[in-house]
Structure formats: C-alpha cells, structure tokens
Amino acid sequence: METNEPPIDKRSTKDRLLYAAVDLIAEQGYKGTSTKEIAAAAGVSEMTLFRQFGSKQSLLEEALDRFHYAGEMRKIFAEKLVGDLYADLHYVATTYHQIMHRNRKILNIIMKEGKQIPGFATRAHKHPQALQEMLTQYLERMRAEGKIIPADPLTHAAAFLWMQHGAFLNTQPGSSGIADISIDDFVESSVRMFTRALMP
C-alpha cells in the first residue's frame, strides 16, 4: 500500500498484517483472499493472525480505522487551524487529498467490497460523517465570530466535502475524467471560490 509506512523490516507484526491485508484484498477481493495468504505475505503464521485480530473481517476493519482519514483530520482541526478561512480550508483540502491518495487501496476496497461485508460500509461511513461534523463545527465557530456570512454551516460543509471527494474520484482509474486539472490547481481554485462565497 502506498503510504508513508516504515520499511517492512521495521514494522510490527500487527502492521505487517494490516498492510498485507489491504494489498491483497485490494488486488484479489475480500472473498478471494484467505487468511493464510495474508499471514504468508506478512511473514507470520495464520495462528498469529488469529491471535492478533480474531478474524479476517476484524483485521480489515482495523485497517480501515488505521488508514482512513478521521484520526488525522481530528488532529488538524484541534491543533492546526488558525481562524483564517482561506488558509484553513486550503489546509483541510490539501490534507484530505494527500490522505485519500495515499490510502486509495483501502478506499477502493470500501467502494468495491463494502456492501458485501456485514457492517463494513456502515463503519466506513463514520469517517466522512466525522469529517463533516468537524468542518460544520469549524464553520459554526467562524460564523459566531463574524468571519463568514450567517449561512447554514452544515450545508456548506457538505458542499465543500462533496467538491473535494468528486475531485478525488475524478483522478481514479475508470473515472469519467471530467477535466484534466491537477489536484493542487483544483484545491486552490475551489478554496478561493468557497472563501469568496462565505466572506462577509
């Protein structure tokens, strides 16, 4: 998986299993990947996999929580935003695209396999829901401070995230390819447009 992961020989047993599971399931599908294959790719026994996670689904669920974006985004909203709408939205959007690109294998698993694994799609949806709540709360604070127009923060948070998610999907194999625009240029343009619309 293309992440900022440590070298294989420096990973813990748990991490090796998480990365192996995502790589194999993204390539072969959930049903087409056995726990024996995941364990072999991680260089451990199948018994070790079961001791660590209990089941293939539990392993994939932990990979989802580890590699999706809610945790990283929560830290950004808590520590990195400065109360300047353009700078903050640019930081959020740029980080969102970096995480989505880095972890696109787990995202492809969600899109292709989510409905076939009991409870998995619901668990996956908690991440965008959490991000929408964080952005809504941020916009509510900005509105209360008079830094943006008195509009509906929930609707604007959803609109901003839909824009970014649509741009990410446009870069994926098999997409409609609506426009050949770099993500950096898209982030710059979309954030400027959004900032102009919300500034008093």
C-alpha positions as a printed Julia matrix, in Angstrom:
200×3 Matrix{Float64}:
   0.0     0.0     0.0
   1.31    3.44   -0.87
   1.5     5.16    2.48
   4.22    6.82    4.48
   4.85    3.47    6.08
   8.1     2.37    7.7
  10.31   -0.2     5.93
   8.92   -3.73    6.1
  11.63   -4.98    8.46
  10.84   -2.16   10.96
   7.09   -2.8    11.11
   5.44   -4.56   14.0
   3.7    -7.89   13.39
   0.35   -6.14   13.58
   1.37   -3.54   10.99
   2.71   -6.2     8.62
  -0.64   -7.96    8.77
  -2.58   -4.73    8.21
  -0.55   -3.73    5.16
  -0.61   -7.25    3.72
  -4.38   -7.5     4.13
  -5.03   -4.21    2.33
  -2.63   -5.02   -0.51
  -4.07   -8.49   -1.12
  -7.75   -7.63   -0.69
  -7.42   -4.61   -2.97
  -5.96   -6.9    -5.65
  -7.93  -10.13   -5.17
 -11.13   -9.08   -3.4
 -12.3    -9.9     0.1
 -13.66  -13.36   -0.68
 -10.71  -14.16   -2.92
  -8.14  -13.54   -0.2
  -7.54  -16.1     2.53
  -6.15  -15.53    6.0
  -3.39  -17.97    5.11
  -2.32  -15.74    2.19
  -2.38  -12.62    4.34
  -0.29  -14.29    7.04
   2.22  -15.58    4.48
   2.57  -12.14    2.87
   3.17  -10.66    6.34
   5.76  -13.34    7.15
   3.84  -14.77   10.1
   1.74  -17.84   10.8
  -2.0   -17.92   10.29
  -2.34  -18.59   14.02
  -0.58  -15.29   14.72
  -3.14  -13.5    12.54
  -5.99  -15.02   14.52
  -4.29  -14.21   17.82
  -3.85  -10.58   16.78
  -7.24   -9.95   15.15
  -9.54  -12.94   15.59
 -10.86  -12.93   12.01
 -10.27  -11.59    8.52
 -13.11   -9.1     8.9
 -11.75   -7.76   12.19
  -8.35   -7.36   10.53
  -9.86   -5.39    7.63
 -11.93   -3.25   10.0
  -8.83   -2.31   11.96
  -7.05   -1.49    8.69
  -9.96    0.77    7.76
  -9.77    2.65   11.05
  -5.99    2.88   10.84
  -5.68    4.09    7.26
  -8.8     6.23    6.77
  -8.67    9.94    7.5
 -10.82   10.73   10.55
  -7.98   10.4    13.07
  -5.56   12.62   11.14
  -8.25   15.17   10.41
  -9.3    15.34   14.07
  -5.75   16.36   14.97
  -5.72   19.03   12.27
  -8.98   20.59   13.45
  -7.77   20.51   17.05
  -4.24   21.83   16.52
  -3.5    23.29   13.08
  -6.28   25.67   12.03
  -5.7    29.39   12.6
  -9.1    31.04   12.09
  -8.34   32.3     8.58
 -10.97   30.8     6.24
  -8.82   30.54    3.11
  -5.75   29.16    4.92
  -7.79   26.7     6.97
  -9.88   25.34    4.09
  -6.75   25.05    1.94
  -5.01   23.06    4.68
  -8.03   20.79    5.16
  -8.5    20.17    1.42
  -4.8    19.57    0.74
  -4.51   17.12    3.63
  -7.73   15.37    2.57
  -6.36   14.72   -0.92
  -2.98   13.58    0.41
  -4.65   11.04    2.7
  -7.13    9.88    0.05
  -4.35    9.35   -2.49
  -2.05    7.65   -0.01
  -4.74    5.27    1.18
  -6.6     4.73   -2.07
  -6.35    0.94   -1.79
  -8.49    0.86    1.34
 -10.9     3.31   -0.31
 -11.19    1.07   -3.37
 -11.94   -1.86   -1.05
 -14.73    0.21    0.54
 -16.25    1.04   -2.86
 -15.96   -2.46   -4.31
 -16.45   -4.69   -1.29
 -18.2    -2.58    1.35
 -21.73   -3.85    0.81
 -20.66   -7.5     0.75
 -19.02   -7.42    4.19
 -21.54   -7.17    7.05
 -21.32   -3.79    8.77
 -18.26   -2.66    6.82
 -19.94    0.08    4.76
 -21.55    1.5     7.91
 -18.17    1.54    9.66
 -16.54    3.2     6.64
 -19.21    5.92    6.5
 -18.27    7.04   10.0
 -15.13    8.68    8.61
 -16.77   11.12    6.17
 -19.5    11.74    8.73
 -16.88   12.63   11.34
 -15.12   14.96    8.89
 -18.39   16.68    8.03
 -19.11   17.2    11.74
 -15.63   18.68   12.29
 -15.97   21.07    9.34
 -19.51   22.04   10.35
 -18.36   22.89   13.88
 -15.47   24.92   12.45
 -17.83   26.91   10.21
 -20.2    27.45   13.14
 -17.35   28.99   15.13
 -16.32   31.15   12.19
 -19.94   32.34   11.83
 -20.21   33.1    15.54
 -17.02   35.19   15.3
 -18.44   37.12   12.35
 -15.77   35.81    9.97
 -18.24   34.28    7.5
 -21.76   35.14    6.4
 -24.71   33.95    8.55
 -25.45   30.89    6.42
 -26.03   27.18    7.1
 -22.69   25.6     8.23
 -23.91   22.03    7.71
 -24.9    22.62    4.08
 -21.67   24.46    3.33
 -19.54   21.76    4.98
 -21.29   19.09    2.91
 -20.89   21.1    -0.31
 -17.17   21.65    0.31
 -16.52   17.98    1.06
 -18.57   16.8    -1.94
 -16.44   19.04   -4.16
 -13.22   17.56   -2.79
 -14.5    13.98   -2.93
 -15.67   14.42   -6.52
 -12.25   15.73   -7.48
 -10.59   12.73   -5.87
 -12.89   10.3    -7.71
 -12.06   12.08  -10.99
  -8.42   11.01  -10.56
  -9.22    7.31  -10.09
  -8.85    4.67  -12.84
 -12.08    4.2   -14.76
 -13.46    7.62  -13.81
 -15.35    9.79  -16.28
 -12.36   12.14  -16.39
 -14.46   15.3   -16.45
 -11.43   17.58  -16.53
  -7.68   17.2   -16.7
  -6.83   19.53  -13.81
  -4.19   18.86  -11.2
  -5.39   18.37   -7.64
  -3.23   21.3    -6.49
  -4.87   23.62   -9.04
  -8.32   22.31   -8.14
  -7.76   22.83   -4.41
  -6.54   26.39   -5.0
  -9.49   27.27   -7.25
 -12.19   25.58   -5.15
 -10.95   27.07   -1.87
 -10.75   30.58   -3.35
 -14.27   30.26   -4.76
 -15.63   28.95   -1.46
 -13.85   31.64    0.53
 -15.25   34.42   -1.68
 -18.77   32.99   -1.3
 -18.63   32.85    2.5
 -16.73   36.01    3.37
 -18.91   38.84    4.76
